[in-house]
Amino acid sequence: MNRRKFIDIMSGKLQTPWAPLWRAAAWAASGPYAAVMVLRRRLYELGILPSRKSAVPVISVGNITTGGTGKTPMVALLAEQLAARGRRPAVLTRGYRGHNGSGDEPEMLRSLSFGSTGVSPVNRVEVVVNPDRVAGAAQAIAAGADVLVMDDGFQHLRLRRDLDIVLIDATNPFGYGHCLPRGLLREPAGVLSRAGLIVITRTDELPARQLSALRGQVDRLSGRRPVALAVHRPQCLSDGDGARLDLAQLHGKKICAFCGIGNPDSFFATLERAGASVVEKVAFDDHAQYSPAELEHVIRAAQNWQADAVVTTAKDRVKLDGRLFARPLWTLQVRMELTEGQELLERALDSALGK
């Protein structure tokens, strides 16, 4: 079962005679899963399961749900801010489901070419791909890193961290209220009390009253841990040669949009807010590797609609050959931007770095 169908079943969107049976079976399994995850974290905290301390500070970026909360853009933002402090950060990532043995997130980090200065700070740091975070840390330190940013690290407890930044997607903060497999929670939501800083992302996609209610819920679950707010801010488009294009290029254009990310609806909504007429929305499973049949589906959709361009995400673009498309292939470049709580982040970084 692919992720899209799984979400449709667990959210109740898919109404079929057998969907309630799937949800009932998943609910029965979610309790034991949650108990195991609570026990596992407790064993690490007690030192029964061993963890290793790094020779340099470790900052983890993670979440409590599966799917896209914006971890990779947040990692890029941290790398930029750490580099601006004169530090030599390295990014640790496991390289999940890579098309070339590396992974789409690492390739995205290496290929980023935007930022406040127009040049990604991530291109000036080491990106270490290793499912063994302890070994990856040693490799990064040997290469000269003096601070480590661990991508998707909240549940990876073998490497101790000096700061846990936990992201919550405002559009689906608690994964339908259940742990896997009934919902999308990796751990019970009370684990937010272990966070050093909570960042609620995509806050511009939630009405103010709902956002206020969500903040109250986060405060209750976390014991009032510090909370910052963030948005995924579109910066520009890039073409097949990597040249920057103004977002105004989208105005009035018929766009065929596709992606294989954890939150495709947010990507499509961002394009529409930027002025695009999205005539076809194609969502593949997260970390899609794009078979010939899947690419042919996108190409035919663009042809049928006589689309002016095809648009995808930076995470997807690193896996694609733009020459396969008969129309321009544009990449939407986005940047994580804190709209509230920058001082909280700076304070948390000061503490982690020993200032």
N, C-alpha and C positions, 0 to 999 in steps of 0.2 A: 504494500500500500504506500503510495507516495504521500509527501507531506501535505499537499493541497487537499487531497481527499480525507486524510486524517483530520485536518483542521475543520473541514466542512462537517464531518461526523461529530466531532467532540463539541463544536460550537452549536450544534443543532440546526445548522443551515441545510444539511442534507437530510431530507425527510423521506426515508424509505422504510419498508417493513422491518428490515434487519438492522437499521441504524441504532434503535434503542437497545438491541441485544449487544452490539459492539460497545455502546457506552456503559451498559451494566457490567460487562466483563472487564472493561478497562477500569471502572470504579473499584471493583473487587481487588484488582491488582495494585491500585495506586496507594492503598494503605500500607501494605508491606514494603513497597518501594520507598515511601516517605520515611518509614521507620528505619530502614537500612541507611538512608542518607543521613538521618539525624544521628544514628549510632556511629557512622563513619566519621562524621565531623567531630563528635565528642571524643572518639578514640585518638584522633590527631591532637585535639586540645589537651588531652591528658598525657600525651607523649607515648601512648601505647603503640600507635602507629608512628613510625619515625618520619620526621621532617628535617630538612636541611636549611641552615642559615647561609645566605649568600654573603660574600665579602663586600658587596656594594648594596645600596638600597634597592629594594624591589617594589614596584608599584604595579598592582594588578588592576586590570579593567575586565569586569565580568558582568554577569547578570544572573537572575534567578529563574528565567524562562528560556526555553529553546527558541531559536529564531533570531530575527534581526532587531536589535535594540540600538544599534549604532556603535558597536564596539570598535570597529576598525577606524571610522572617522575620529572617535575619541582618542584612540591610540595615536593617530596622526597629530591631533591637537596637543596631546601631552608631549610628544616628541618635539614639537615646535617650541612649546613653552620651556621645556627643559634645556633645549639647545640655546634658547634666548638667555637663559641663566648662566651660560658658559659651561654646561655639563655635556658629557659625551654619552647620550642615551643609546641603548640597543633595544630592539623589539624582539621579544621571545614569542614565537607562535608555533603551534603544533602542525600547521599545514594541512588542515582537514580536507580530504577528498580532492587532492591536487590533480590537475590535468597533466602535469609534467613532473610529478613527484614533489612539488613544492606546496601547492595550494593556491586558491584564488585570492584569499586575503593577503598572503605575503606578496604575491605578484602585484596586487593592487597597491600595496604600500610602496613597493619598489618603483611603480610606474607613476605615482602621483606627481603632478607637475603644477600644482596650484597652491595657493596659500596667501597670507597677507603680503608677502613679498614677491609673489608670483613664482617662487621656487619652493618646492616642498622640502621641509626640513628632514623628512624621512629619507630622502636621497642622501643625506649626510650622516646617516647612522646605519649600523649593522642591523640587518633583519635575519635573525637566526631561526631556522626551521628545524625543530626537533621535538617529537612527542614527549621526550624525557626532559622536563623543564630544568631539572638539576644539571644535567649534562649540557643543555643549551645555555644555561647561565654561565657555566665554566667556560664554554666556548666564547661567549660574548665578552667576558671579562678578559680573556686571553687576547682578544682583538682590540682591547683598549677601552671598553665601556666602563663608565663609573656610575651608572644608574641603569636599571633594567625596567622595561615596561612589558608586563606579561599580558598578552592578548588572550582573552577568554580564560582568566585564571582563578575565578572565585571558587570553583569546585576542585581545583588542582592544588592540593594541600601539601604535597611533598616539599615544595619550595616555599619557605616562609616569606611573608611579605611585610613591608613596612607601612603600606597603605593599600586598602581595598576600596576601589571605586566601583560601585555597583550601579548599573544602568537599568532604568525601568522605562519601557515604552508606554507613553501615555495612552496610546490607542488600544492596547491590550496589556495592562500592567501585570496582571496576575494569572495569565494563561488559562482563563475560564474557571479559576478558583480551585483547581485540583492539580495534584502532582501527576507526573507521568505514570501510566499512559492515559489516564482519564483526561488530564489537562496538559498544559505546557510547563508547569512548574518543575524545575530541577530539584528543588528542595522546598520544604514548607516556608511560607513567606516570612515567618518570624525570624529567619536567618538574617534578615536585613539588619538586625541589631548588631551583627558582626561587621557591618560596613563602616569604613572611615568617612566616606562621603557617598551620598546617593545622588545620582543625576537622573532626573526625569526628562526623557528625550521626546521629541516630536510634540512639544507642548502647544505649538501653533495649530495643531490639528484637533484640539479639544476645546470646547466652549469654556469660558472662564469659570462658570459655576461648577462644572464637572472637574476642572483642574483643581479648584479649591478643595472639593470633596476628596479628590485623590491625594492631595498633599496631607489632608487630615488623616486619611487611612494609612499613608506611609509613616506619618508621625507615630500613630498608635502601634503599628507593627514593629517599628524600628526602635522604639524608646526615644524618639525625637533626635535621631542622628541628623547631622547637617545635610541639607537638601539644596541642590542647585537645579536650575531649569535650563534646558537646551533645546535648540532647533537644528534641523538639517537644512542649512542655508545653501540654496543653489548658487553657484559661483559663475559658471559659464558652461558652454558646450565645447567639446573638442572634436575635430574631424579625424579622418583616417590617418592623417599625417601628424596628429598631435597638436595642430594649430588651434589656438583659442578662438571661439566664436561667441559673440554676444548673445545673451539669452533672448534678445529681441528677435533673433532669427526664428524663434518659435511662433511668433505672433502670426495668427492667421494660417499657419501651415497645417496641412493634414499629416498627422504623425502616426506611424505604426510603432508602438512601444512594446518592448518585451524585456523580461528579466528572469533570473533564477536566484531570488534573494528571499530572506525570511519574511519581509513585509512588502510584498509587491504593490499593495493598494496605496501605500504611502508614496511610492515612486510615481505611480500614475497620477495621483493627486497633485504632486509637486509640478509635474509637467503641465497639468491643466491650469494651476495657479499662475504658472509662468506665461500663459497665453496660448498654449498649443491646443489644437483641436485633435484630441487623441481618438482616431477613428477605429483603432484596433488595439486591444490590450491583451497581451499574451503572457501568462504567468506560468513559469516552469517551476519544478521543485528546487528548493534551496541547494546551492552548489551544483546546479545543472552543468553537465559536461557537453551538452549540445551535440546530439547525434545528427547525422545527415537528414533524417526524417524531421527532427525538430527544427533544424534550420530551414528546411524546405517549407515547413508550415509557416514560418515567419515571412519568408520571401514571397510565397503565394498570397498571403494576407496583404502585404504591402502592394503587390501588383493588383489584386482585386479592388482595393480601395483607391488605387492610383495615388498612393501616399507620396508626399514631397520628400520625406526622409524617414529613416528608421532610427529609433533612439533606444539606447540601453544604458546600463549602469557601468561605473568604472570597474566594479567587481566582475561583471560579465565580460567587459570588453577585452580583458587580458586573455580570454580564452577563444577569441574570435578572429577570423580572417575577414577583414572588411571587404576584400575583393570578391567575396561570395555574393554580396548583395548588389542588386542592380540599381539601387538608390543610395544616396549618401547615408553612411552610418555615423551617427553622432553619439557622443558619450556625454551624459549629464554629469558634471563634476559638482559635488556637494562638499560642504565643510561643516563640521560641528561647531556651533557657536553657542556659548553660554549667554543667556539673556538675563540670568539672575544667579548670583552666587560665585562670581569670579573670585571675590575675596576669600570665600570659603575654600575654593580650590587652592589658591595661593598659600593659605594658612596650612592646609593639609600637606601640600608639597614641602613647605618649610619644615614641618614636623618630621616628615618621612626622610628628608635629606639631612636632618640633624642640625638645622639652623635654630 
